[in-house]
Amino acid sequence: MPTSKPRFMVTVSDDMHKQIENYRFENRCKSQTQAINELIELGIKRVLTSDGELVEIKNDDPAISDGIDEKEREWLTVYSSLTPSNRRLLLGIAELLLQEQAADPDAQG
């Protein structure tokens, strides 16, 4: 269906194309365009401050890395590589463990 919305063409690597398709499948997007629009929105939200100003994000930025040790960084890297459904599963398990710990404060974690 024709649209009056702005359009543009983007060339992506094979790896990025696979990631887009994986996102599309995992999130049940109706089209590749919907998946790409959602990913762009997520990216924009990640780099904007609450005032709408752009923030440059660098891996070595102390504001991001401050207080995160190497083991935590490894876990974040692994978590980032998971599919959305596996992330939800992992978060569900973590929530159950926290509830268990709250019910029995003497339990060893």
C-alpha positions as CSV (number, residue, x, y, z in Angstrom):
1,M,0.0,0.0,0.0
2,P,1.5,3.4,-1.0
3,T,2.5,5.7,1.8
4,S,3.3,9.4,2.1
5,K,5.7,8.7,5.0
6,P,9.4,9.4,4.4
7,R,11.3,6.4,3.0
8,F,14.9,5.5,2.7
9,M,17.1,2.5,1.8
10,V,19.7,1.0,4.1
11,T,22.3,-1.6,3.3
12,V,23.2,-4.0,6.1
13,S,25.6,-6.8,6.6
14,D,24.5,-10.5,6.4
15,D,25.0,-10.7,10.2
16,M,22.8,-7.7,10.9
17,H,20.2,-9.0,8.4
18,K,20.0,-12.2,10.4
19,Q,19.7,-10.3,13.7
20,I,16.8,-8.3,12.2
21,E,15.1,-11.4,11.0
22,N,15.6,-13.1,14.4
23,Y,14.1,-10.0,16.1
24,R,11.2,-10.1,13.7
25,F,10.5,-13.8,14.4
26,E,11.0,-13.6,18.2
27,N,8.7,-10.5,18.5
28,R,6.2,-11.7,15.9
29,C,6.5,-8.6,13.8
30,K,4.2,-8.7,10.7
31,S,6.8,-7.4,8.4
32,Q,10.5,-6.6,8.2
33,T,9.6,-2.9,8.1
34,Q,7.8,-3.2,11.4
35,A,10.8,-5.0,12.9
36,I,13.3,-2.4,11.7
37,N,11.1,0.5,12.9
38,E,10.9,-1.1,16.4
39,L,14.6,-1.6,16.5
40,I,15.2,2.0,15.4
41,E,12.8,3.2,18.1
42,L,14.6,1.1,20.7
43,G,18.0,2.5,19.6
44,I,16.7,6.1,19.7
45,K,15.3,5.6,23.2
46,R,18.6,4.2,24.3
47,V,20.6,7.3,23.2
48,L,18.3,10.1,24.3
49,T,18.2,11.7,27.7
50,S,15.0,12.5,29.4
51,D,15.3,16.0,27.9
52,G,15.4,14.6,24.4
53,E,19.1,15.4,24.0
54,L,21.4,12.9,22.2
55,V,23.9,11.1,24.4
56,E,27.0,9.5,23.0
57,I,27.3,6.0,24.4
58,K,30.8,4.4,24.4
59,N,31.8,1.0,25.9
60,D,34.5,2.7,27.9
61,D,32.2,5.5,29.2
62,P,32.7,5.7,33.0
63,A,29.1,6.6,33.4
64,I,28.1,3.2,32.0
65,S,30.9,1.1,33.3
66,D,31.2,2.7,36.8
67,G,30.5,0.1,39.4
68,I,30.4,-2.9,37.1
69,D,33.1,-5.5,37.6
70,E,34.4,-7.9,35.0
71,K,32.1,-10.8,36.0
72,E,29.0,-8.5,35.8
73,R,30.2,-7.3,32.4
74,E,30.5,-10.9,31.2
75,W,27.0,-11.6,32.4
76,L,25.7,-8.5,30.6
77,T,27.4,-9.6,27.4
78,V,25.8,-13.1,27.7
79,Y,22.4,-11.6,28.5
80,S,22.7,-9.2,25.5
81,S,23.3,-12.2,23.2
82,L,20.1,-14.0,24.3
83,T,16.9,-14.0,22.2
84,P,14.0,-12.0,23.7
85,S,12.2,-15.2,24.8
86,N,15.3,-16.5,26.5
87,R,15.7,-13.2,28.3
88,R,12.2,-13.4,29.6
89,L,12.8,-17.0,30.7
90,L,16.0,-16.0,32.5
91,L,14.3,-13.0,34.2
92,G,11.4,-15.3,35.3
93,I,13.9,-17.7,36.9
94,A,15.6,-14.8,38.6
95,E,12.3,-13.5,40.0
96,L,11.5,-16.9,41.4
97,L,14.9,-17.1,43.0
98,L,14.4,-13.7,44.6
99,Q,10.9,-14.7,45.9
100,E,12.4,-17.9,47.3
101,Q,15.2,-15.9,49.0
102,A,12.7,-13.3,50.4
103,A,10.6,-16.2,51.9
104,D,13.7,-17.8,53.5
105,P,16.3,-15.1,54.4
106,D,18.6,-17.7,55.9
107,A,18.9,-19.5,52.6
108,Q,22.4,-19.3,51.0
109,G,22.4,-17.6,47.6
